[in-house]
Amino acid sequence: MKRKTVGGDERDAFTRVSRRHTTWKPGEVKKLKERANRRERRAARRELAA
């Protein structure tokens, strides 16, 4: 399943091609992934509760 990205930074961080051409600060990609995972988990919880 593909992730729905909120912004360009997330798209760059999650795709291999863009990630090779973009430089990231230490921990920056991890933070983006944590936020995306949290957003996905929240959406799944809301879907199950409804």
URGI-V58673 format. One record per pair of residues at least 24 apart in sequence whose ideal C-beta (glycine too) atoms are under 7 Angstrom apart, sorted by the first residue. I is the first residue (numbers start at 0). J is the second residue. Records with the same first field share a line. If there is no record, write none. Layout:
BEGIN
I: J + J
END
This chain:
BEGIN
2: 35
9: 35
END
